[in-house]
Amino acid sequence: MTATTREQCLSLDRQDPLRPLRDAFALPDGVIYLDGNSLGARPRAAAARAAQVVEQEWGEGLIRSWNTAGWFELPQRLGNLLAPLVGAGEDEVVVTDTTSVNLFKVLAAALRVQGLRSPARRVIVSERSNFPTDLYIAQGLADLLQQGYSLRLVDSPDEIDAAVRDDTAVLMLTHVNYKTGEMLDMAALTELAHARGALTVWDLAHSAGAVPVALRESGADYAVGCTYKYLNGGPGSPAFLWVAPALRDAFWQPLSGWWGHAAPFAMEPDYRPRSGVSRFLCGTQPMTSLAMVECGLEIFGRTDMQALRAKSLQLTDLFIALVEARCGHHPLTLVTPREHARRGSQVSFAHPQGYAVMQALIERGVIGDYREPRIIRFGFTPLYTGFADVWDAVEVLRDVLDSGAYEAARFQTRTAVT
Ligand SMILES: *Cc1c(COP(=O)(O)O)cnc(C)c1O
């Protein structure tokens, strides 16, 4: 049953077993933060960790810290902390580079594996509504490879079945759509792809730390994802990458830098890949930023994805119900699926003045974001979002809409980042 009064929301907060984890985050007063799907909130521990990296490990340890502070193995160590959140095993994940760059590496590896197995397969299937960088990276790779590689984009998940054919090398999908919050069935789509001879690449940018993911169990082949969204790693913190153990050593990825070399400090003139997922590293990693990732992952270590998922669905159910009950007379259209199995941890509504509505909300401390066309997006992060937050956010939305406050001129001009 969803709450229908603020008092009931407060009571849900009091009973919430995850409530104490909110104290692990430094959230500014007067803000209801519903944009953790874009940039996660700051773990309190991050400030001290940053100071430690800068003052001690860098300042005092200097070059010695590559060995003495565990810098060199940090991509692998963080990968092992992250692995349980996405259903991966020990030594199967590395935290490195950006999601875009990691996608380039795994997609290239997947095409190379297919090129050896069945060279006639030259098509990458994806969704037109996929996050643009995923499509751009695939387009750039196809352009680089020449040889007839191309993209086939579908307009709805229902069309994937017909689009994956005997010419398809890779089915490249984002598990939870960034705009609509729709979640795809990873196991079923992986099975479909494999039955047709295609490999799968999954982008978990809006899944890792948001919904339970079972990479190994679903038989997936490659995955990438962000750490600065639901995993709270900090702005631009390095991304992650996973490769199914059976495929890991099949080919070396094309960004064959020295960090992926079997013996980086042997300084050999010829590339020899390391075995295992570490061959997917490229060059020297940004240690200050990488170190912050641990502060976010450490908080996940105090709970599990099942508990987080249960609360996430309660939060999104409550938000949808309250918006429909209290703002239903305004032209808001729910874009996110109601069905739990198809919903990530965000709720999107379309509104004709979506951009201005979101700017007005932000001015009043309710921070979500806006995505073209017309979509206002609210991310729900069970680690630090409470039920009364949802109630209060909907009250601000109702007031912004009822009063027409969003029509003010200052809310109409676009900033660079929406
Ligand atoms: C956020 C996001 C990205 C971001 O990629 P970067 O390389 O970190 O900029 C990529 N893919 C998806 C699906 C995303 O949601």
The ligand as a Gaussian input file, in Angstrom:
#p B3LYP/6-31G(d) Opt

LIG

0 1
 C       25.799000       8.213000     -18.454000
 C       25.944000       7.235000     -19.580000
 C       27.133000       7.139000     -20.279000
 C       28.254000       8.097000     -19.978000
 O       29.423000       7.795000     -20.621000
 P       30.734000       8.623000     -20.237000
 O       31.763000       8.050000     -21.105000
 O       30.960000       8.433000     -18.781000
 O       30.457000      10.055000     -20.521000
 C       27.247000       6.148000     -21.242000
 N       26.207000       5.319000     -21.525000
 C       25.034000       5.422000     -20.872000
 C       23.930000       4.496000     -21.193000
 C       24.864000       6.392000     -19.895000
 O       23.707000       6.513000     -19.262000

